[in-house]
């Protein structure tokens, strides 16, 4: 069932929030692109950005029905794809300005696309782009659309929605399950199928680029969380404030753990901590007071920082840490609801530390377990199947040379420094690359 917006002013805020969320795609592309080596930056960014095109096509054809359509046989498992097939029955304006189905279709496209974009973390630097273009639509159809139906489709008059929202009654404000836990666990499964990179300890090639991407993501997050309030209201104010506070506290939590365990705090850690805090508050934004939001940001980022401090000892190469940041961060945010959600917050949920009902524990834990199990098992099966049919991973020569030039025939840093390679009077003549120019495009020295 579609949510209903109360007034045109609400729709105006939602349209503005839509633009904020759209900016998360270049934000994530920059965030991820800066963390890989310079030979794979364009490939990584292209994987992220391509998800928007893939998702839009699927969603218009059948995805909106699977997510928002009436649940088939009232089981709460998957929506009826025929209900919104091609969105062809939703092109009539009643003149009141209240027609909203098309807006919500566009809104859910962005939520779905950013989820599969996060999954690219498990494949960076070693997956065939052709295999990614096959993997993404299958994953959306088999993994994301069902989970989104479980958590986003509410019951209505003569309408049966998803079982996690309506039967389990789990608290998940803006997609801690369907988006963050789902994407993080899927990235882990994909990384297991692909195996580790041959140059696993490669340093991030452009930290300022990652900082820029993280800042754009934070900007977009106000639209991501704020739009789930379905209008310009007091709830919107609470959610936006809590989103700000959790991101800020995330900086502190991550840097504190980094300083304690590693002896220094880094700029990369600072922005990673902010994103971890934002992930943590996503399911809990409507359930927390401002003080609670600070605690969510601290706990989520500290847990992520502690986990990442052991990354070099793990055999799984989740290249851009989606499992830690999004998977674990989403779980911590959900557990914070269980512990200290405040009844005075708009959601009206009370955590067990404040005397809340004990059944909130098993409901939220069931949501975590069901989401993570479905996401991991199905992602692993999809990846294994594609690997058997067409192969998922590039060959060793391609991987070492870098995917930018070998797959996309492009280089992110091909422009030479001023004067280098220029011969007066021969501006159109190809000049062999000098050693100075070459040094500008070499990979950073591995960390170990």
N, C-alpha and C positions, 0 to 999 in steps of 0.2 A: 504494500500500500504506500502511495506517495505521501510524504509529509505535506501539511498545508501551511502556507504562509498567510499571516493575518492581514497584511496591508501592503500597499505598494512600497512604502518606506522600507519594510522588511526585505522585499525583493530587491530594492536598490542596494541595500547593504550586502545581500547575498551575491549580487552581480559584482560588486567591488571585491568581495572576498574571493570570488572565482578568479579574478585577475591575480590576486595575491598568490593563490595556490598554483596558478599557471607558471608563475615565476620560480616555483620550486624546481622545475625541470632544468633550466640553465643553472640554477643554484646547485642541484645535486651533480650535474655534469661537471661544474668547476670543482666542487668538493671532492668528487672521486678522481677527476682528471689530474689534480695536483698531487694526489697521493701515489700515483703509479709512476713508472719510469718514463722518460721523455720519448721513448720509442713506441709507447702504447697509449699516450694521452688521447689522441683523436679517436682511436678505437673504443676506448672506455667511454668517452663522451658520446660517441655515436650510438653505442649500446643503450645508454640512458635515454637519449633523445628519441631514438627509434621506437621506444615503447609507447609514446604518445600516439603515433600514427597507427601502430598495430592495434592498440586498445580501442581507438575511436571507431575503426572499421568493425571490429567484432561487436562492440557495444551497440552500435546502431543496428547491425544485422540481427543479433539475438541476445546480446548480453544483458540489456536492460530488463528483459523478461525473466532471465535466469536469476537476476538479483532482486528485482522489485516486483515481479509478477506474483500472482497467487500461487501458493505452494501446491505442487502437484500431489493429489490425493490427501491434502491437508497433513502431510507428514512433517512439514517444516524443514525439508532437506534441500529442495531446489525449486525455484520459481518456474512458471510455465513460459517457455520462450515464445510461444505464439501470441502471448498477450500484448506484447509491444513490438512485434516483428517489424523491423525496418522503421519503426516510429511513424508509419504511414497514417495511422489513425489519430495522430495528435497534432495536426497542422491547422486546426481551426481556432481562430481567436474569437472568444465570446464578446469582445469589446470592453470587458471590465478591467482588463490588465491583470487578471488573477490567474490566467492560464500558466501553469507552472511545470507541467510534465517535461517539457523540453529543457527547462533549466536544470531540473534534477537529473536528467539524462546526462547533460554536459558535466554537471557536478560529479556524478559517479564515474564518468570517464576519467577525470583527473585523479580521483582516489585510486581507481584500479591501475592506472598507468604508473603512478608514483610507486605503487607497491611492487610491480614487476621490475621497475627501474632499480629499486634497492637490491633486488636479487642479483643484479649484475656484479655485485661485490664478490660473489663466489666464483666468478668466471674471468675476471679481469686478467688480461695479458696472455691467455692461453686457449680461448675458445674460438672456434670458427664462427665468423659473423653469420654465415649461412645457417649454421646450427642454432645460433641464437634466434634468428628469424623464424625458425621452426619451433623452437622450445617455447618462446614467449606466448604465442597464441594458444598452444596446447595447455600451458600452465595456467593461463588466465581462465580458460574454459573449465578445466578439471579441478583446479585448486582454488583460485581466488573467487570466482563467481559463486560456488557453493558456500564458502565461508562468509562472504559478504551477505548472502541471503540469510544465513543463520543469525547474523548479528544486526543487520540493518533493516530487514523487512518486518515491520510491525503488523500485528493483527489489526483488522478493521471490520467494518460492517460487511459481513458475508465474505471476509477475506482472511485467509490463514497465512501467517508469515513464518519467519525462521524460528527454529526450536530453541536456540540459545537465548535469544532476546525474550521470547514470549513464554517458553516453558521453564527453562532454567532461570530466567530473569537475572542474568548476569549484568553487572554494571560495567559498561564500557562506553565512555562518552563519545570518543571520536575515532575508534579503530585501533585500540591497543592489540586486539586479537587479529582482526581481518587484515590490517595493514602491517603493523610492526612485528609482532610475534610471527606472523605468517611469512613475511619477507625474510626475517632473520633466520628462521629455521630452514626455509627453502634455500637460502644462500649457503648454509652449512651443508645441506644434502647435495647441492650442485657441486660444491667444492670437493666433497668426498668422491663423487663420480669422476671428476676431471683430474684429481690428483694435484700435488703441489707444483708451483712454478719451478722451473729450472734455476731461476735467479730469485729465489724466494726472499732473500734478505735485501733486495733492492730498496734504496731509500726513496722517500717521496721526492719527486724532482722539482716541485714548485709549491712550497708551503704557503706563500702569499696567495696563490691561486686557490688553495684549499680554504684559507681564511675568508676570502671573498665569497666563495661558494657557500660556506657555513653561514655567513651573514645574510646572504640572499635566502637561504633556507629558513633562517629564523624569521625574516620578514614574512615569508610565505606561510609560516606556521600560524601566524595570527589569523590569516584567512582560513587555514586548514581547521583549526580548532574553533575559531569564531564563527565560521559558517554552520557548524553543527548546532549552534543555538537557534538556527532557523529564523533569524531576524535580529533587529536592533533592539535589545532588551537589557534588563538587569543581568540576566544570565550571560549575555554576551560580554558585559563589562567584567564580571567575575572571571570568566574563562580567559579573556585577554590578559587580565592582570596576573592570573595564576600561570599562564603561559610565559609571560615575561619573567616572573619570579623564579620559576623552575629552571629556565635557561640560565639565569644569572647564578643561581645556587649551584647549577651543574658545573660551571667554571671552577667554583671554589672546591667542590668535592673531588673533582678529577685532579686538579693541581695539587691538592693536599696529599692524596695518595701517591701521586707521581713524585712529589718532593720527599715523602717518607720512604718510598721503596727505591727510587732511582737517584735521589740526591739533587734533583733539579726539576723545575716546572717548565714545560715547553709551550710554545704558541700552538702547536698541533694538538697538544693535550687540552689546552684551554678551549679550543673550538670543538673538539670531540666531546669534552665534558658538557658543553652547552647543548649539543645535539642530544646527548644521552639524557640530560634533564628534560628537554623538550619531548623526547620519546616517552619518558616516564610520566609526564603530566598528561599526555594525550588521553589515556583511558580515565584519568582521575580529575580532569579539569573542572568538572561540575560538582565534585564531591569534597573538595578541599577548601578550607579557609586559606588566606594568604600565608599564614605560618605553616600550614600543612603543605602548601605548594613548595615552600622553601625546603621542607624536609624531603619531599618527593624528589626534587632536583638533586639534593645532596646524596641521598641514598642510591638513586639510580646511577648517577655519575661515578660515585665511589665504587659501586659494585662493578661497573664497566671497567674502570681504571685498574682495579685489582685483578680482574680477569685478564685484561690485556697485558699486564706485567708478566704473565706466564705464557704469552703467545709464542715466543721463540721455542718453548719446550713442547708445543703441541704439533702433531703431525698434520693436522687439517689446516689447509691454507685458504682460509676465508680472507681473501686479499685485502679488502677494505673494511673488514670488521663489522659486517652487517649483523652477524649473529650476536656478537657482544653488545653492540650499541643498540640495535633495534630489537633483537630477540630477547636478550636479558633485560635491557632497559624497559621494554614493554611488560615483562613479567614483574619486575620490581614495582613499576607503577601500579599494576593490578594488585599486588600484595599490599601495597600501601593503602589501597582502598579497604582491604580486609581489616587492616590494623587500626588506622586512625582517620577514616572518613568522618566528616563532621556533619551531624544532622542539621546544623544551621546553614550549611551550604545549599545551593539550589537543588541538587539531586535529592536531598533529604535522606541520604544513606548514613548509617551510623556504624563505625568500625567497632570491632570487639574490645579494643582498649578503652572505648568510651561506653561500654555496656551494650553494644549492638548485638543483634541476634547471631547465634553461632552458625546458622545455616549459610551465612554469607561466605564462610570459609570454604565449604564444599562446592558451593555454586561457582565461585571465582576460580577455584582450583580445577573444577571440571572444565570450565571454559579454556583455561591454559592447556590442559592435557589434550582435550579434543582438538583444539586448533593446531597445536604443535605436532601431534601424531598424524593427523590428516596431511598437513603440509609436508612433513618430512617424508613420509612413506610415498605419497603420490609424486612428489618432486623427484625422489630417487628413482622411482619406476619410470617416469617420463624421461629423465636424463639417460638412464640405462638403455631404454628402448631406442632413443635417437642415436645414442652412441653405437648400438648394434647395427642400425640401418645405414647411417651416413657418417658416423664418426663425429665426436664432439670436439676433439682437441686438435690444434694445429700440429704440424710436425716440428721436430727439434730445430731445424734450420730456420723455419719461419718464426718460431718463438724467440730465438736468439737474435734474429735480425730485427724483430719488432713488428707488431701487427699493423702499425700505421702505414708503413711503406709497402709491405707485402700484401696486405688485404685491401687497403683503401687507396694505395698509390699516392699518399700524401705524407707530408712531414709537418709537425707542429712548429718547428723552429728552423725553417729553411732560409729565412731572410738573413743575409750576412750583415755584419757590423758595418758602419759607415766607412766607405773607402776600401773595404776589404774586397779583393777580386775585381776592382774597377780598373780598367785600362783606358786612359784618356784617348778619345778619338775612336774607341772600339766599344761603344756602349751596347751594341747589339751582338757582340761576339761572345760566345761561350768561353769562359775562363775556368781552367781547372781549379777546384777548391783548394785553398791554401791550408796549411796546418792550423792557422789561427781560426779559420772558418770551421774546420772540422772539430776543433776543440769545443766550439760553442754548442755542438749537437751531440757530444758524447754523453753516455749515461753517467750518472753520479756513481761514485765509488760505493760498492756494497758496504752495508753497515758492519758485516763480519767477514 
